[in-house]
Amino acid sequence: MDDLILRFALGGAAVSAFSALAELFKPKTFSGILGAAPAVALVSLAIAFHQRGRGVVRDHALGMICGSVGFLAYAVACVFVTANSRLPVWLGAALCWLVWFLVAAAAWFAVGPS
């Protein structure tokens, strides 16, 4: 239970700090972008380091990097898919998700834990 309270407190503080920092930039939508993922990732890595050590944090960080590379490919795929107005929305979304999964998986198998 103490671990859960610690995660909640650190995660909330990190999200609040990142959101406050992002308010300095324009457009204000950066608050949402910077408030969630980086804060949660940093807190998760810090807690994993404290509890399990360097090796586990390396694997978690590699997973986050591979996922973000996949997300970049997903965003690019979304641009191309939405340019095609003949494609049904559900199919376009499924194709973009497939791109995300395949790129993230390929990145993980290329640099994943040994």
Buried (B, 14 or more C-beta within 10 A) or exposed (E): EEEEEEBEEBBEEBBEBBBEBBEEEEEEEBBEEBBBBBBBBBBBBEBBBEEEEEEBBBBBBBBBBBBBBBBEBBEEBBEEBEEEEEEEEEEBEEBBBEBBBEBBEBBBEEEEEE
